[in-house]
């Protein structure tokens, strides 16, 4: 970690626009778990993710064209755009979906919540972004809160060889997502418009998912039910196009560490919805974990004096 990164002044306070982008990201990704569950069963994870990003890529290309954004770039930019497609729009989803076959959902949430800390470290080491003590503390407190929130599931999980494989896949998925954050920031710093970058990134993600599905011999099928189609549309339009646009804009505006804290908060939104829809029963450790996660959020986002 460079001296310039650690000695940099604190980042400015979040504006109303930043908070709006943050709120949309947390809410949409927090509700997307319902749609993800609706996709499980008939269609393989790779193919479901493929359909999701085919539709998202089409919408993003139409959006970029309507906004008259440039869509022609040089080879160097395309290499970065391809990397963002592999890291952020394909591999991270597949790794988590397969890791989830061996681990309880709670542990998945805990591992992904560590993205706020990984973003902090990578942002400082790779991009020279400032390391604020309160942001680092907020990330650690938030991740601890998520661990406490899901502790009954984690404690009840048997850690055999398969569980360790699942844990490794989820850690790899988190690292893929965070590395994609760094690539996206570098792309935006080169002046590539966000809509154009997302359009190309999703296109490369679709290519990656298609090749992976074919290599694994997964049938390219669709479950023609209202539940599956509705879930795919929600994940494509809201969780991919809208939420990713908000998150990546936030990434550029406030830095990787504070933007990454969204990965801590959206599991709480998911549990709040589960309380209303599925009758999730809150325990004392879960309530304390939620309070810790929210307290970490206050540290990350509060105005500096």
C-alpha positions as CSV (number, residue, x, y, z in Angstrom):
1,X,0.0,0.0,0.0
2,X,1.5,3.3,-1.1
3,X,2.3,6.2,1.2
4,X,0.2,8.4,-1.0
5,X,-2.8,6.2,-0.4
6,X,-2.5,6.2,3.4
7,X,-1.7,9.9,3.6
8,X,-4.5,11.2,1.4
9,X,-7.1,13.5,2.9
10,X,-10.5,12.0,3.9
11,X,-13.1,11.7,1.1
12,X,-15.8,14.3,0.9
13,X,-19.3,13.9,2.4
14,X,-21.8,12.0,0.3
15,X,-24.3,14.3,-1.6
16,X,-28.0,13.7,-1.8
17,X,-27.4,12.1,-5.3
18,X,-24.8,9.8,-3.8
19,X,-27.2,8.7,-1.1
20,X,-29.9,8.1,-3.7
21,X,-27.6,5.9,-5.8
22,X,-26.6,4.1,-2.6
23,X,-30.2,3.5,-1.5
24,X,-31.3,2.2,-4.9
25,X,-28.4,-0.2,-5.1
26,X,-29.1,-1.6,-1.6
27,X,-32.8,-1.9,-2.1
28,X,-32.7,-3.5,-5.6
29,X,-29.9,-6.0,-4.7
30,X,-31.6,-6.7,-1.4
31,X,-34.8,-7.7,-3.1
32,X,-33.1,-9.6,-6.0
33,X,-32.7,-12.7,-3.8
34,X,-36.5,-13.4,-4.3
35,X,-36.0,-13.5,-8.0
36,X,-32.8,-15.6,-7.7
37,X,-34.7,-18.2,-5.7
38,X,-37.5,-18.2,-8.4
39,X,-34.9,-19.1,-11.0
40,X,-33.7,-22.3,-9.2
41,X,-34.8,-25.7,-10.3
42,X,-35.2,-26.5,-14.0
43,X,-32.6,-24.3,-15.7
44,X,-28.9,-24.5,-14.7
45,X,-27.3,-21.5,-12.9
46,X,-25.0,-20.7,-15.9
47,X,-27.9,-20.7,-18.3
48,X,-30.2,-18.7,-16.1
49,X,-27.4,-16.1,-15.6
50,X,-26.9,-16.2,-19.4
51,X,-30.6,-15.3,-20.1
52,X,-30.4,-12.6,-17.5
53,X,-27.4,-10.8,-19.1
54,X,-28.6,-11.3,-22.7
55,X,-31.7,-9.3,-21.9
56,X,-29.7,-6.8,-19.7
57,X,-27.1,-6.3,-22.5
58,X,-29.8,-5.6,-25.1
59,X,-31.4,-3.0,-22.8
60,X,-28.0,-1.5,-22.1
61,X,-27.1,-1.2,-25.7
62,X,-30.4,0.4,-26.6
63,X,-29.9,2.8,-23.7
64,X,-26.4,3.7,-24.8
65,X,-27.5,4.2,-28.4
66,X,-30.5,6.4,-27.4
67,X,-28.2,8.5,-25.2
68,X,-25.8,8.8,-28.2
69,X,-22.9,7.4,-26.2
70,X,-19.8,6.3,-28.2
71,X,-19.6,2.6,-28.7
72,X,-16.4,2.3,-30.7
73,X,-13.1,1.9,-28.7
74,X,-9.6,0.8,-29.2
75,X,-8.0,-2.5,-28.4
76,X,-6.6,-1.4,-25.0
77,X,-10.1,-0.3,-23.9
78,X,-11.7,-3.5,-25.2
79,X,-9.3,-5.6,-23.1
80,X,-10.4,-3.8,-20.0
81,X,-14.1,-4.0,-21.1
82,X,-13.6,-7.8,-21.6
83,X,-12.0,-8.1,-18.2
84,X,-15.0,-6.3,-16.6
85,X,-17.4,-8.7,-18.4
86,X,-15.5,-11.7,-17.2
87,X,-15.0,-10.5,-13.6
88,X,-18.2,-8.6,-12.8
89,X,-20.9,-9.8,-15.3
90,X,-20.4,-13.5,-15.4
91,X,-17.8,-15.4,-13.3
92,X,-18.7,-13.9,-9.9
93,X,-22.3,-14.9,-10.3
94,X,-21.5,-18.5,-11.4
95,X,-18.9,-18.9,-8.6
96,X,-21.4,-17.9,-5.9
97,X,-24.2,-20.0,-7.4
98,X,-22.0,-23.1,-7.3
99,X,-20.6,-22.2,-3.9
100,X,-24.1,-21.9,-2.6
101,X,-24.7,-25.6,-3.4
102,X,-22.3,-26.5,-0.5
103,X,-22.9,-23.7,2.0
104,X,-25.8,-22.1,3.8
105,X,-27.1,-18.8,2.4
106,X,-25.9,-17.1,5.6
107,X,-22.3,-17.9,5.0
108,X,-22.6,-16.7,1.4
109,X,-23.9,-13.3,2.7
110,X,-21.0,-13.1,5.1
111,X,-18.4,-13.8,2.5
112,X,-19.8,-11.3,0.0
113,X,-20.1,-8.7,2.7
114,X,-16.3,-8.8,2.9
115,X,-16.3,-7.1,-0.5
116,X,-16.4,-3.8,1.4
117,X,-13.0,-4.6,3.1
118,X,-11.5,-6.1,-0.1
119,X,-12.5,-3.0,-2.0
120,X,-10.8,-0.8,0.6
121,X,-7.5,-2.7,0.3
122,X,-7.6,-3.0,-3.5
123,X,-8.7,0.6,-3.9
124,X,-5.7,1.8,-1.9
125,X,-3.2,-0.6,-3.4
126,X,-4.3,-0.5,-7.1
127,X,-6.0,2.9,-7.5
128,X,-4.3,5.0,-4.7
129,X,-7.6,5.8,-3.1
130,X,-7.5,7.1,0.5
131,X,-7.8,4.8,3.4
132,X,-9.9,6.3,6.1
133,X,-9.8,4.7,9.5
134,X,-13.6,5.1,10.1
135,X,-14.4,3.5,6.7
136,X,-12.2,0.6,7.5
137,X,-13.7,0.2,11.0
138,X,-17.2,0.5,9.5
139,X,-16.5,-2.3,7.0
140,X,-15.1,-4.6,9.7
141,X,-18.0,-3.9,12.1
142,X,-20.5,-4.4,9.3
143,X,-19.0,-7.8,8.2
144,X,-19.0,-8.9,11.9
145,X,-22.7,-7.8,12.1
146,X,-23.6,-9.9,9.1
147,X,-21.7,-12.9,10.6
148,X,-23.7,-12.5,13.8
149,X,-26.9,-12.1,11.9
150,X,-26.5,-15.4,10.1
151,X,-24.7,-17.2,13.0
152,X,-27.4,-20.0,13.5
153,X,-27.0,-21.0,9.9
154,X,-23.2,-20.8,10.0
155,X,-22.9,-22.7,13.3
156,X,-25.2,-25.5,12.0
157,X,-23.1,-26.0,8.9
158,X,-20.8,-29.0,8.8
159,X,-17.4,-28.0,7.4
160,X,-16.4,-31.1,5.4
161,X,-14.3,-31.1,2.2
162,X,-17.4,-30.0,0.1
163,X,-18.0,-27.1,2.4
164,X,-14.4,-25.9,2.1
165,X,-14.8,-26.2,-1.7
166,X,-17.9,-24.1,-1.5
167,X,-16.2,-21.5,0.7
168,X,-13.3,-21.3,-1.8
169,X,-15.7,-20.7,-4.6
170,X,-17.5,-17.9,-2.8
171,X,-14.2,-16.2,-1.8
172,X,-13.2,-16.4,-5.5
173,X,-16.5,-14.9,-6.4
174,X,-16.0,-12.0,-4.0
175,X,-12.5,-11.4,-5.3
176,X,-13.8,-11.5,-8.9
177,X,-16.5,-8.9,-8.1
178,X,-13.9,-6.6,-6.3
179,X,-11.4,-7.0,-9.1
180,X,-14.1,-6.0,-11.5
181,X,-14.7,-2.9,-9.4
182,X,-11.1,-1.9,-9.9
183,X,-11.3,-2.5,-13.7
184,X,-14.5,-0.5,-13.9
185,X,-12.9,2.4,-12.1
186,X,-9.9,2.3,-14.4
187,X,-12.3,2.2,-17.4
188,X,-14.2,5.3,-16.2
189,X,-10.9,7.1,-15.5
190,X,-10.0,6.6,-19.1
191,X,-13.1,8.5,-20.1
192,X,-15.2,5.6,-21.3
193,X,-18.9,6.5,-20.6
194,X,-20.6,4.3,-18.1
195,X,-23.4,3.2,-20.4
196,X,-21.0,2.3,-23.1
197,X,-18.8,0.4,-20.6
198,X,-21.7,-1.5,-19.2
199,X,-23.0,-2.4,-22.7
200,X,-19.7,-3.8,-23.8
201,X,-19.0,-5.4,-20.4
202,X,-22.3,-7.2,-20.4
203,X,-21.8,-8.3,-24.0
204,X,-18.4,-9.9,-23.0
205,X,-20.1,-11.4,-20.0
206,X,-22.8,-13.0,-22.2
207,X,-20.0,-14.5,-24.4
208,X,-18.3,-15.9,-21.3
209,X,-21.5,-17.4,-20.0
210,X,-22.4,-18.9,-23.3
211,X,-19.0,-20.6,-23.7
212,X,-19.1,-21.8,-20.2
213,X,-22.6,-23.3,-20.6
214,X,-21.6,-25.0,-23.8
215,X,-18.3,-26.3,-22.3
216,X,-20.3,-27.8,-19.4
217,X,-22.9,-29.3,-21.7
218,X,-25.8,-27.3,-20.1
219,X,-28.9,-27.3,-22.2
220,X,-29.9,-23.8,-23.4
221,X,-33.5,-24.1,-22.2
222,X,-36.0,-21.7,-20.7
223,X,-38.6,-22.5,-18.1
224,X,-41.8,-21.0,-19.7
225,X,-43.6,-20.0,-16.5
226,X,-44.7,-16.6,-15.2
227,X,-42.5,-17.1,-12.1
228,X,-39.3,-17.8,-14.0
229,X,-39.8,-15.2,-16.7
230,X,-40.8,-12.5,-14.2
231,X,-37.7,-13.3,-12.1
232,X,-35.4,-13.1,-15.1
233,X,-36.9,-9.8,-16.2
234,X,-36.5,-8.3,-12.7
235,X,-32.9,-9.5,-12.5
236,X,-32.1,-8.2,-16.0
237,X,-33.7,-4.8,-15.8
238,X,-33.5,-3.8,-12.2
239,X,-30.7,-5.9,-10.6
240,X,-28.4,-5.7,-13.6
241,X,-29.1,-2.6,-15.7
242,X,-30.4,-0.2,-13.0
243,X,-28.6,-1.3,-9.9
244,X,-25.2,-1.9,-11.6
245,X,-25.5,1.6,-13.3
246,X,-26.1,3.1,-9.8
247,X,-23.4,1.1,-8.1
248,X,-20.7,1.8,-10.7
249,X,-21.6,5.5,-10.8
250,X,-21.3,5.5,-7.0
251,X,-17.9,3.6,-7.3
252,X,-16.6,6.5,-9.4
253,X,-18.0,9.2,-7.2
254,X,-17.2,8.0,-3.7
255,X,-14.6,5.3,-4.1
256,X,-14.5,1.6,-3.8
257,X,-14.6,1.3,0.0
258,X,-17.8,3.3,0.6
259,X,-19.6,2.0,-2.5
260,X,-18.7,-1.6,-1.4
261,X,-20.5,-1.2,1.9
262,X,-23.7,-1.8,-0.1
263,X,-22.7,-5.5,0.0
264,X,-23.1,-5.4,3.8
265,X,-26.5,-3.7,3.8
266,X,-28.5,-5.6,1.2
267,X,-28.5,-8.9,3.2
268,X,-30.4,-6.9,5.9
269,X,-32.9,-5.7,3.3
270,X,-33.3,-9.4,2.2
271,X,-34.0,-10.5,5.7
272,X,-36.4,-7.7,6.3
273,X,-38.4,-8.8,3.3
274,X,-38.1,-12.5,4.4
275,X,-39.7,-11.4,7.7
276,X,-42.7,-10.0,5.9
277,X,-43.0,-12.7,3.2
278,X,-41.7,-15.9,4.8
279,X,-42.1,-15.3,8.5
280,X,-38.4,-15.1,9.3
281,X,-38.0,-15.2,13.1
282,X,-35.6,-12.7,14.6
283,X,-33.3,-13.8,17.5
284,X,-31.3,-11.7,19.9
285,X,-28.0,-12.4,18.0
286,X,-29.6,-11.5,14.7
287,X,-30.9,-8.2,16.0
288,X,-27.5,-7.3,17.5
289,X,-25.9,-8.2,14.1
290,X,-28.3,-6.0,12.3
291,X,-27.6,-3.1,14.7
292,X,-23.8,-3.6,14.2
293,X,-24.2,-3.6,10.4
294,X,-26.2,-0.4,10.5
295,X,-23.7,1.1,12.9
296,X,-20.9,0.3,10.4
297,X,-23.0,2.0,7.7
298,X,-23.2,5.1,9.8
299,X,-19.4,5.1,10.2
300,X,-18.9,4.6,6.4
301,X,-21.4,7.2,5.2
302,X,-21.7,9.9,7.9
303,X,-20.5,13.4,7.3
304,X,-17.0,14.1,8.4
305,X,-16.5,17.0,10.7
